[in-house]
Amino acid sequence: MAAAADSQEQSRAERRFYNLPTPQLFEKQYEAPPESKNPVLRGLALCYGALLVSSVDRISSYLWANAGFPLLRHLPELDAYPPRYDPTITPIATGPLPSPSSPSSLSSLDSASGAPPSNASARFPSIADYHTAYSSGALTPIDVAEALLPLIRRDESKRTEHATAFVAVDPVAVRAAAEASTTRWKMGKERGLLDGVPVAVKDELDIEGYERRMGTKQIHETKGTSWCVKVLMEAGAVVVGKTNMHELGLDTTNNNPNHGTPLNPYNQDYYCGGSSGGSGYAIGAGLVPLALGCDGGGR
């Protein structure tokens, strides 16, 4: 048993990920999910059916459940495992991994979030890093905004690959928010940890002054600013733009023929996943430390 434990610990130390859990074997054998019972429609029947589904909530809820989306909620094997909503598995380039229970030396925030240590190779700035830089005067929010805008704007003469992850950027609004945050920091009236931190928002959410296309070419009705975005803005965060998404959020690749497809920044033979692929790219490429996404399958 001791030898097996040592071998397991050595294997764990050789992994290139922080906080990667050890796979566990369940006694229950794999069972294929039941086939979808929803009807297959084509032509006019599909057009009329789509109109009916989008108009009657009970029908859309029934078809959603009938397709098997809520099956994971009812697996007893998962009852003993608390849900984990934050990305707790972090790639580490080299070196032994710290124990998942050991605190990070960066700050209490990074310790709580499972962030890699401050000396980790290729470590992107965290929320705490931005806060520290603003507190010390090493950077200001407007410095960060001016550095980010050329990278994420689609209308740049030399557009970068990062711009595909963003479908809309309002430079006037970004600079205004960053300037306001910079002024607060200079006056010692910062609003807290998020003040001046750049964040990105999925195009499925509403932001006053921005169009909402939801991955399509059509402009959808907006109603002010979504609550989750408003909370971030009230905390002083600088929304740098709206991110790409799978068309209507109806798949997991973010392969988007309308606005382009943000590819994995580390291997362009792969997608970023979806439907919040633009937000995933923005985080993965280190453009922002925080981005909002949505999961239609987990509502």
C-alpha positions as semicolon CSV with decimal commas, in nm:
position;residue;x (nm);y (nm);z (nm)
1;M;0,000;0,000;0,000
2;A;0,286;0,238;0,088
3;A;0,457;0,168;-0,243
4;A;0,133;0,230;-0,430
5;A;0,083;0,558;-0,246
6;D;0,439;0,668;-0,323
7;S;0,391;0,580;-0,687
8;Q;0,066;0,772;-0,699
9;E;0,228;1,077;-0,536
10;Q;0,520;1,062;-0,780
11;S;0,278;1,039;-1,073
12;R;0,085;1,334;-0,935
13;A;0,405;1,541;-0,904
14;E;0,491;1,474;-1,268
15;R;0,158;1,606;-1,394
16;R;0,167;1,947;-1,555
17;F;-0,147;2,066;-1,380
18;Y;-0,221;2,216;-1,040
19;N;-0,511;2,073;-0,840
20;L;-0,575;1,788;-1,086
21;P;-0,784;1,529;-0,900
22;T;-0,695;1,161;-0,904
23;P;-0,940;0,954;-1,115
24;Q;-1,163;0,724;-0,913
25;L;-1,320;0,399;-1,031
26;F;-1,693;0,367;-0,970
27;E;-1,853;0,026;-0,930
28;K;-2,136;0,116;-1,162
29;Q;-2,063;0,032;-1,524
30;Y;-2,113;0,277;-1,806
31;E;-2,463;0,293;-1,946
32;A;-2,536;0,463;-2,275
33;P;-2,781;0,753;-2,236
34;P;-3,132;0,694;-2,369
35;E;-3,200;0,802;-2,724
36;S;-3,367;1,137;-2,771
37;K;-3,745;1,115;-2,793
38;N;-3,789;1,451;-2,958
39;P;-3,931;1,443;-3,312
40;V;-3,713;1,511;-3,615
41;L;-3,860;1,795;-3,821
42;R;-3,767;1,929;-4,162
43;G;-3,882;2,200;-4,397
44;L;-4,193;2,400;-4,307
45;A;-4,265;2,175;-4,010
46;L;-3,931;2,276;-3,861
47;C;-4,001;2,647;-3,921
48;Y;-4,344;2,632;-3,757
49;G;-4,213;2,408;-3,478
50;A;-3,928;2,650;-3,399
51;L;-4,175;2,938;-3,384
52;L;-4,398;2,743;-3,146
53;V;-4,109;2,638;-2,923
54;S;-3,977;2,993;-2,896
55;S;-4,324;3,123;-2,808
56;V;-4,439;2,869;-2,549
57;D;-4,207;2,816;-2,250
58;R;-4,370;2,488;-2,144
59;I;-4,299;2,330;-2,481
60;S;-3,934;2,438;-2,483
61;S;-3,889;2,313;-2,124
62;Y;-4,048;1,978;-2,214
63;L;-3,828;1,929;-2,521
64;W;-3,518;2,033;-2,323
65;A;-3,591;1,772;-2,057
66;N;-3,694;1,515;-2,317
67;A;-3,353;1,552;-2,484
68;G;-3,185;1,437;-2,164
69;F;-3,018;1,759;-2,049
70;P;-3,112;1,719;-1,679
71;L;-2,990;1,356;-1,652
72;L;-2,672;1,451;-1,465
73;R;-2,878;1,606;-1,188
74;H;-3,026;1,269;-1,098
75;L;-2,714;1,049;-1,085
76;P;-2,684;0,917;-0,726
77;E;-2,311;0,857;-0,780
78;L;-2,258;1,233;-0,777
79;D;-2,455;1,306;-0,459
80;A;-2,146;1,289;-0,237
81;Y;-1,949;1,535;-0,451
82;P;-2,006;1,908;-0,404
83;P;-2,024;2,108;-0,728
84;R;-1,716;2,308;-0,827
85;Y;-1,799;2,616;-1,029
86;D;-1,460;2,781;-1,067
87;P;-1,176;2,656;-1,290
88;T;-0,977;2,483;-1,015
89;I;-0,743;2,288;-1,246
90;T;-0,463;2,511;-1,371
91;P;-0,186;2,420;-1,619
92;I;0,164;2,450;-1,476
93;A;0,460;2,447;-1,713
94;T;0,729;2,282;-1,502
95;G;0,824;2,186;-1,149
96;P;0,654;1,992;-0,870
97;L;0,298;2,077;-0,782
98;P;0,204;2,236;-0,450
99;S;-0,043;2,052;-0,233
100;P;-0,401;2,157;-0,314
101;S;-0,445;2,245;0,053
102;S;-0,138;2,468;0,078
103;P;-0,204;2,843;0,053
104;S;-0,063;3,054;-0,228
105;S;0,196;3,312;-0,133
106;L;0,036;3,578;-0,355
107;S;-0,265;3,675;-0,146
108;S;-0,564;3,542;0,039
109;L;-0,768;3,580;-0,281
110;D;-0,539;3,358;-0,485
111;S;-0,525;3,107;-0,198
112;A;-0,902;3,081;-0,192
113;S;-0,934;3,048;-0,569
114;G;-0,663;2,784;-0,612
115;A;-0,444;3,012;-0,826
116;P;-0,094;2,891;-0,912
117;P;0,196;3,037;-0,710
118;S;0,328;3,380;-0,810
119;N;0,654;3,230;-0,943
120;A;0,481;2,975;-1,168
121;S;0,602;2,973;-1,528
122;A;0,380;3,160;-1,778
123;R;0,149;3,275;-1,501
124;F;-0,103;3,537;-1,616
125;P;-0,198;3,831;-1,392
126;S;-0,479;3,758;-1,150
127;I;-0,736;3,995;-1,005
128;A;-0,511;4,029;-0,701
129;D;-0,216;4,118;-0,925
130;Y;-0,407;4,405;-1,083
131;H;-0,517;4,525;-0,741
132;T;-0,158;4,518;-0,616
133;A;-0,030;4,704;-0,923
134;Y;-0,292;4,977;-0,886
135;S;-0,230;5,004;-0,511
136;S;0,144;5,049;-0,562
137;G;0,106;5,290;-0,853
138;A;0,299;5,061;-1,085
139;L;0,004;5,065;-1,328
140;T;-0,323;5,250;-1,368
141;P;-0,649;5,118;-1,514
142;I;-0,612;5,350;-1,814
143;D;-0,266;5,202;-1,881
144;V;-0,422;4,857;-1,893
145;A;-0,711;4,969;-2,113
146;E;-0,481;5,134;-2,366
147;A;-0,268;4,818;-2,382
148;L;-0,571;4,592;-2,431
149;L;-0,770;4,789;-2,687
150;P;-0,534;4,736;-2,986
151;L;-0,534;4,363;-2,913
152;I;-0,911;4,308;-2,903
153;R;-1,058;4,563;-3,146
154;R;-1,176;4,430;-3,480
155;D;-1,139;4,767;-3,652
156;E;-0,763;4,791;-3,601
157;S;-0,562;4,827;-3,924
158;K;-0,342;4,538;-3,808
159;R;-0,604;4,326;-3,636
160;T;-0,467;4,060;-3,402
161;E;-0,592;3,704;-3,365
162;H;-0,724;3,798;-3,020
163;A;-0,989;4,020;-3,178
164;T;-1,183;3,714;-3,300
165;A;-1,275;3,641;-2,939
166;F;-1,453;3,978;-2,916
167;V;-1,758;4,073;-3,123
168;A;-1,796;4,429;-2,993
169;V;-1,565;4,676;-2,821
170;D;-1,664;5,034;-2,740
171;P;-1,332;5,216;-2,693
172;V;-1,503;5,534;-2,573
173;A;-1,688;5,348;-2,297
174;V;-1,378;5,144;-2,205
175;R;-1,160;5,453;-2,173
176;A;-1,426;5,639;-1,976
177;A;-1,459;5,356;-1,725
178;A;-1,081;5,319;-1,699
179;E;-1,028;5,692;-1,653
180;A;-1,294;5,702;-1,380
181;S;-1,126;5,412;-1,202
182;T;-0,784;5,575;-1,237
183;T;-0,921;5,892;-1,077
184;R;-1,069;5,693;-0,788
185;W;-0,735;5,524;-0,724
186;K;-0,549;5,857;-0,730
187;M;-0,796;6,003;-0,478
188;G;-0,780;5,695;-0,255
189;K;-1,148;5,621;-0,316
190;E;-1,122;5,289;-0,497
191;R;-1,431;5,070;-0,463
192;G;-1,255;4,749;-0,373
193;L;-1,074;4,452;-0,520
194;L;-1,231;4,474;-0,867
195;D;-1,188;4,846;-0,925
196;G;-1,008;4,894;-1,256
197;V;-0,981;4,522;-1,330
198;P;-1,056;4,444;-1,699
199;V;-1,342;4,200;-1,753
200;A;-1,513;4,058;-2,061
201;V;-1,881;3,973;-2,104
202;K;-2,044;3,710;-2,327
203;D;-2,263;3,853;-2,602
204;E;-2,562;3,666;-2,459
205;L;-2,580;3,924;-2,179
206;D;-2,708;4,281;-2,204
207;I;-2,490;4,590;-2,167
208;E;-2,644;4,931;-2,218
209;G;-2,489;5,091;-2,526
210;Y;-2,400;4,756;-2,684
211;E;-2,599;4,551;-2,936
212;R;-2,680;4,192;-2,848
213;R;-2,652;3,946;-3,138
214;M;-2,605;3,617;-2,950
215;G;-2,367;3,484;-3,213
216;T;-2,602;3,567;-3,502
217;K;-2,622;3,853;-3,752
218;Q;-2,955;3,963;-3,608
219;I;-2,977;4,235;-3,343
220;H;-3,183;4,115;-3,047
221;E;-3,378;4,329;-2,804
222;T;-3,183;4,448;-2,501
223;K;-3,318;4,563;-2,165
224;G;-3,058;4,786;-2,003
225;T;-2,767;4,602;-1,842
226;S;-2,788;4,247;-1,708
227;W;-2,770;4,226;-1,330
228;C;-2,447;4,023;-1,318
229;V;-2,275;4,280;-1,542
230;K;-2,416;4,572;-1,345
231;V;-2,273;4,431;-1,020
232;L;-1,926;4,413;-1,174
233;M;-1,951;4,767;-1,309
234;E;-2,071;4,899;-0,973
235;A;-1,763;4,739;-0,817
236;G;-1,548;4,942;-1,056
237;A;-1,456;4,668;-1,302
238;V;-1,383;4,788;-1,656
239;V;-1,586;4,598;-1,915
240;V;-1,358;4,587;-2,219
241;G;-1,606;4,431;-2,460
242;K;-1,853;4,157;-2,551
243;T;-1,717;3,815;-2,637
244;N;-1,785;3,570;-2,917
245;M;-2,024;3,278;-2,863
246;H;-2,174;2,983;-3,045
247;E;-2,471;3,085;-3,257
248;L;-2,763;3,124;-3,011
249;G;-2,555;2,922;-2,763
250;L;-2,681;2,598;-2,914
251;D;-2,361;2,392;-2,924
252;T;-2,029;2,340;-2,749
253;T;-1,767;2,433;-3,010
254;N;-1,814;2,809;-3,066
255;N;-1,764;2,740;-3,436
256;N;-1,926;3,061;-3,557
257;P;-1,974;3,136;-3,929
258;N;-2,100;3,488;-3,858
259;H;-1,826;3,638;-3,642
260;G;-1,538;3,393;-3,676
261;T;-1,423;3,114;-3,446
262;P;-1,182;3,180;-3,158
263;L;-0,937;2,890;-3,167
264;N;-0,747;2,751;-2,872
265;P;-0,460;2,999;-2,819
266;Y;-0,219;2,712;-2,747
267;N;-0,320;2,471;-3,022
268;Q;-0,515;2,605;-3,318
269;D;-0,620;2,255;-3,420
270;Y;-0,870;2,276;-3,133
271;Y;-1,167;2,493;-3,044
272;C;-1,198;2,681;-2,715
273;G;-1,525;2,506;-2,646
274;G;-1,855;2,681;-2,606
275;S;-2,093;2,820;-2,614
276;S;-1,888;3,079;-2,421
277;G;-1,579;3,029;-2,636
278;G;-1,489;3,397;-2,659
279;S;-1,484;3,434;-2,281
280;G;-1,287;3,111;-2,254
281;Y;-1,032;3,244;-2,502
282;A;-1,000;3,577;-2,320
283;I;-0,920;3,396;-1,996
284;G;-0,698;3,130;-2,153
285;A;-0,493;3,384;-2,349
286;G;-0,445;3,598;-2,040
287;L;-0,624;3,901;-2,184
288;V;-0,844;3,942;-1,875
289;P;-0,853;3,768;-1,537
290;L;-1,234;3,751;-1,530
291;A;-1,495;3,690;-1,799
292;L;-1,865;3,610;-1,786
293;G;-2,014;3,309;-1,963
294;C;-2,348;3,129;-1,955
295;D;-2,446;2,761;-1,961
296;G;-2,785;2,684;-2,114
297;G;-2,753;2,316;-2,017
298;G;-2,715;2,399;-1,649
299;R;-3,005;2,631;-1,589
